Structure formats: C-alpha cells, structure tokens
Amino acid sequence: MTDASRSRVRLSPWSEGDFWMLRRCNTPEMTRYLGGPESEEKLADRQRRYEALSAREPSAGRMFRVDLDGEPAGSIGFWEREWRGEPVYETGWAVLPEFQGQGLAASALAELVTYLHTHGTRRALHAFPGTDHPASNAVCHHSGFTNLGQVDFEYPPGTPHPSNNWRLALQA
C-alpha cells in the first residue's frame, strides 16, 4: 500500500462487538497455516483474551480490529512473551479474504509499530509465520523485519510448526 492508502487504515481496540470477526476468520481457508478452525468454545475463549488485552495497560499488549476506509477488514495484535531469554513482543494478524492482496496487513503492521513506538517498553517485535506461509513472510520482509532463521514454533500450543523467526527492533 502507498502512504496515501496507509492513511485509510485505522486500528480500533478489540471489543465485544468484534466476535463476528473471529468467526469470519475461523474457516479452513483462513486457518490453513494455523492448525485449522477452532471450536466455538475456543473462539469464545479467544474473544475473552482479546478483550482482556484491551483492558490492560497500553504496553502489555492489544488486539485491534483493522478498518479500511471505515470498513472492518481484519485484525492485528501484539502481546508480551519471553523469547530465548529476552522480553519481547509477538505479533500476528488476519485479513479477511476480500481484502487480501492489497497490502492491508503491511499497512496495519506499520500502524501497530507506530503504536509500539509510543506505548511499547520492549526492545523488539517478533513474528513467527510458518515457512509455508508466503504472504505473511512477505509482509514481514517488506515491513523491515529481519529473518533470524527457521525455528520450530509451537502453534497451536503443543504442535511444533516450522516457522521463520522475524524480528523488528523497536528500541536501540
């Protein structure tokens, strides 16, 4: 997306009314690289976790609905984690099928990084897309992340998946 189109992207804190987005993203197509669709119970739990993130201090993590020209188009978030002994943030995103291929994930990620420069306290942001997920790896590459190599990343928990460890420095 160009700078002009990036200005059309807005992040809104995740709310109770965004549960429909989790359902829309819970299809075989959308969860192909994430271990497949989740049960209704797991979706409800995810919704509770997303809402709880938004109730914490701004540096602890957030989930956002991604809007393009005021229309809900996906989600993005960050959360705290320890990675190889370092306190970092992890990020992940989803873009609804009708908005894919337009650079929306990269624009949302740029907005998220701007948020972290203001509110973040950790030195780095990591993303762990599967090595078999070309679109998410391209987002990381084009967003200035450095690929630190392949790792076996557990997602869903308990299921190791070959992933790339992408890192973006937030602080010197």
C-alpha positions as CSV (number, residue, x, y, z in Angstrom):
1,M,0.0,0.0,0.0
2,T,1.1,3.5,-0.6
3,D,1.4,6.1,2.1
4,A,-1.9,7.6,0.9
5,S,-3.6,4.2,1.2
6,R,-2.0,3.6,4.6
7,S,-3.8,6.7,5.9
8,R,-7.0,4.8,5.1
9,V,-6.2,2.1,7.6
10,R,-7.2,2.5,11.2
11,L,-6.7,0.3,14.3
12,S,-9.6,0.1,16.8
13,P,-9.3,-1.6,20.1
14,W,-10.9,-5.1,20.1
15,S,-14.3,-5.1,21.7
16,E,-17.2,-7.3,22.5
17,G,-18.8,-6.4,19.1
18,D,-15.9,-7.9,17.2
19,F,-16.6,-11.5,17.9
20,W,-18.1,-11.9,14.4
21,M,-14.6,-11.2,13.0
22,L,-13.2,-14.2,14.9
23,R,-16.0,-16.3,13.3
24,R,-15.2,-15.0,9.8
25,C,-11.5,-15.8,10.3
26,N,-12.3,-19.3,11.6
27,T,-12.6,-21.0,8.2
28,P,-10.3,-23.7,6.7
29,E,-9.0,-21.1,4.2
30,M,-8.2,-18.6,6.9
31,T,-6.7,-21.0,9.4
32,R,-4.8,-23.1,6.9
33,Y,-1.4,-22.1,8.4
34,L,-2.7,-22.0,12.0
35,G,-3.7,-25.6,12.6
36,G,-7.3,-25.3,11.3
37,P,-10.6,-23.9,12.6
38,E,-11.2,-23.7,16.3
39,S,-14.3,-24.9,18.2
40,E,-16.9,-22.4,19.3
41,E,-15.7,-22.8,22.8
42,K,-12.1,-21.9,21.8
43,L,-13.3,-18.9,19.8
44,A,-15.2,-17.6,22.9
45,D,-12.1,-18.1,25.0
46,R,-10.0,-16.2,22.4
47,Q,-12.6,-13.4,22.4
48,R,-12.3,-13.1,26.2
49,R,-8.5,-13.0,25.9
50,Y,-8.6,-10.3,23.2
51,E,-11.0,-8.2,25.3
52,A,-8.8,-8.7,28.4
53,L,-5.7,-7.5,26.5
54,S,-7.5,-4.2,25.7
55,A,-8.3,-3.7,29.4
56,R,-4.6,-3.8,30.4
57,E,-2.0,-1.0,30.3
58,P,-1.1,0.0,26.7
59,S,2.3,-1.6,26.8
60,A,1.1,-5.0,27.9
61,G,-0.5,-6.0,24.6
62,R,-3.5,-5.2,22.5
63,M,-5.7,-6.7,19.9
64,F,-7.1,-4.4,17.2
65,R,-9.7,-4.6,14.6
66,V,-8.3,-3.3,11.3
67,D,-10.6,-1.0,9.4
68,L,-10.0,0.1,5.8
69,D,-12.0,3.3,5.0
70,G,-14.2,2.6,8.0
71,E,-15.0,-1.0,7.0
72,P,-13.8,-3.9,9.2
73,A,-11.2,-5.8,7.2
74,G,-9.1,-7.9,9.7
75,S,-7.3,-7.9,13.0
76,I,-3.8,-7.4,14.3
77,G,-2.3,-7.5,17.8
78,F,0.7,-7.8,20.0
79,W,1.4,-9.5,23.3
80,E,4.2,-9.9,25.7
81,R,6.4,-13.0,25.7
82,E,9.9,-14.2,26.6
83,W,11.8,-15.4,23.6
84,R,15.2,-17.0,24.1
85,G,15.6,-15.2,27.4
86,E,14.6,-11.8,26.1
87,P,11.3,-10.0,26.9
88,V,9.9,-9.2,23.5
89,Y,6.5,-8.6,21.9
90,E,5.0,-11.0,19.4
91,T,2.6,-10.0,16.7
92,G,0.0,-11.7,14.5
93,W,-2.7,-10.6,12.1
94,A,-5.5,-11.8,9.9
95,V,-7.0,-10.2,6.8
96,L,-10.5,-11.1,5.5
97,P,-10.3,-12.8,2.1
98,E,-12.0,-9.9,0.2
99,F,-9.2,-7.6,1.4
100,Q,-6.2,-9.8,0.9
101,G,-3.6,-8.9,-1.7
102,Q,-4.0,-5.2,-1.2
103,G,-1.1,-4.6,1.3
104,L,-3.5,-4.2,4.2
105,A,-1.5,-6.4,6.6
106,A,1.6,-4.4,6.0
107,S,-0.2,-1.1,6.5
108,A,-1.8,-2.4,9.7
109,L,1.6,-3.6,10.9
110,A,3.1,-0.2,10.2
111,E,0.3,1.3,12.3
112,L,1.0,-1.2,15.1
113,V,4.7,-0.4,15.1
114,T,3.8,3.3,15.4
115,Y,1.6,2.4,18.4
116,L,4.5,0.5,19.9
117,H,7.0,3.3,19.4
118,T,4.6,5.4,21.6
119,H,3.4,2.8,24.1
120,G,5.9,-0.1,24.0
121,T,8.5,-0.9,26.6
122,R,10.2,-3.9,24.9
123,R,13.1,-3.7,22.5
124,A,11.8,-6.0,19.8
125,L,8.8,-7.2,18.0
126,H,8.8,-10.8,16.6
127,A,6.5,-12.6,14.2
128,F,6.6,-16.4,13.6
129,P,4.8,-17.2,10.3
130,G,5.1,-20.7,9.1
131,T,7.8,-21.3,6.5
132,D,4.9,-22.5,4.3
133,H,3.0,-19.2,4.5
134,P,4.4,-17.0,1.7
135,A,2.0,-14.0,2.3
136,S,2.8,-13.5,6.0
137,N,6.6,-13.9,5.3
138,A,6.4,-11.3,2.6
139,V,4.6,-8.9,5.0
140,C,7.5,-9.3,7.5
141,H,10.1,-8.9,4.8
142,H,8.5,-5.8,3.3
143,S,7.9,-4.3,6.8
144,G,11.6,-4.2,7.6
145,F,11.8,-7.2,9.9
146,T,15.0,-9.3,9.8
147,N,14.7,-13.0,9.3
148,L,16.7,-14.7,12.0
149,G,16.1,-18.1,10.6
150,Q,13.9,-21.1,10.9
151,V,12.6,-22.3,14.3
152,D,10.1,-25.0,15.4
153,F,7.4,-22.7,16.8
154,E,4.5,-24.3,18.7
155,Y,1.2,-23.2,17.3
156,P,-1.3,-24.3,18.3
157,P,0.4,-25.0,21.6
158,G,1.8,-28.4,21.7
159,T,2.2,-28.6,17.9
160,P,5.6,-27.7,16.6
161,H,5.5,-26.0,13.2
162,P,8.5,-24.9,11.1
163,S,8.4,-21.1,11.2
164,N,10.5,-18.2,10.4
165,N,11.7,-16.0,13.3
166,W,11.2,-12.4,12.1
167,R,12.5,-9.6,14.4
168,L,12.0,-5.8,14.2
169,A,14.0,-3.6,16.6
170,L,11.8,-1.1,18.4
171,Q,14.4,0.5,20.6
172,A,18.2,0.7,20.3
